[in-house]
Amino acid sequence: MPIIKAPPKQPKSVTIQARVEEAIKNQLDCYADFIGSTPSYVITEALKDLFRRDKEFKSWQDQHAGNTDEDAHTAHHA
């Protein structure tokens, strides 16, 4: 058994593009500096928190649990 454990495997990440108001981008950068992290980390954690807290979304997601992500996205916007 190794004395030092391997670091946890990082989840696969993808790149997204989003347009936001300049003031939001500035606040995002400031917040990332404030916590000593990156804007990507702040966005990821904020979205995780949003998805965790939104009870209506959770209910909707449970109803669409058998669908793939693309099917659920299409069904929601159809």
C-alpha positions as CSV (number, residue, x, y, z in Angstrom):
1,M,0.0,0.0,0.0
2,P,1.5,3.4,-0.9
3,I,2.4,5.8,1.9
4,I,1.0,8.8,-0.1
5,K,-2.4,8.3,-1.6
6,A,-3.1,9.3,-5.2
7,P,-5.0,12.6,-5.5
8,P,-8.7,12.1,-6.1
9,K,-9.6,11.8,-9.8
10,Q,-11.0,15.1,-11.1
11,P,-14.3,14.8,-12.9
12,K,-14.3,15.3,-16.7
13,S,-14.7,19.0,-17.5
14,V,-16.0,20.6,-20.6
15,T,-15.8,24.2,-21.9
16,I,-19.0,26.3,-22.2
17,Q,-19.5,29.8,-23.5
18,A,-21.8,32.3,-21.9
19,R,-22.4,36.0,-22.3
20,V,-22.9,38.0,-19.1
21,E,-23.0,41.6,-18.2
22,E,-19.6,43.2,-17.8
23,A,-20.4,44.0,-14.1
24,I,-21.2,40.3,-13.5
25,K,-17.9,39.2,-15.0
26,N,-16.0,41.7,-12.9
27,Q,-17.8,40.5,-9.7
28,L,-17.0,36.9,-10.7
29,D,-13.3,37.7,-11.1
30,C,-13.3,39.5,-7.8
31,Y,-15.1,36.7,-6.0
32,A,-12.6,34.1,-7.4
33,D,-9.8,36.3,-6.2
34,F,-11.5,36.6,-2.8
35,I,-11.6,32.9,-2.3
36,G,-8.3,32.2,-4.0
37,S,-9.7,30.2,-6.8
38,T,-10.7,30.5,-10.4
39,P,-13.9,31.9,-12.1
40,S,-14.6,28.3,-13.4
41,Y,-14.6,27.0,-9.9
42,V,-16.9,29.7,-8.7
43,I,-19.4,29.1,-11.6
44,T,-19.3,25.3,-11.0
45,E,-19.9,25.6,-7.3
46,A,-22.6,28.2,-7.7
47,L,-24.4,26.0,-10.2
48,K,-24.1,22.9,-8.0
49,D,-25.7,25.0,-5.1
50,L,-28.4,26.2,-7.4
51,F,-29.3,22.7,-8.6
52,R,-29.2,21.4,-5.0
53,R,-31.5,24.1,-3.6
54,D,-34.1,24.4,-6.3
55,K,-36.9,22.1,-5.2
56,E,-39.0,22.7,-8.3
57,F,-36.1,21.8,-10.5
58,K,-35.4,18.6,-8.5
59,S,-39.0,17.6,-9.0
60,W,-38.9,18.3,-12.7
61,Q,-35.6,16.5,-13.0
62,D,-37.0,13.4,-11.2
63,Q,-39.9,13.3,-13.7
64,H,-37.4,13.3,-16.5
65,A,-35.0,10.9,-14.9
66,G,-35.2,8.3,-17.7
67,N,-34.3,10.9,-20.4
68,T,-30.8,11.6,-21.5
69,D,-29.5,15.2,-20.8
70,E,-30.3,16.1,-24.4
71,D,-33.8,14.7,-24.2
72,A,-34.6,16.5,-21.0
73,H,-33.2,19.8,-22.5
74,T,-35.3,19.4,-25.6
75,A,-38.4,18.4,-23.7
76,H,-38.1,21.4,-21.5
77,H,-37.7,23.8,-24.4
78,A,-40.2,22.2,-26.8
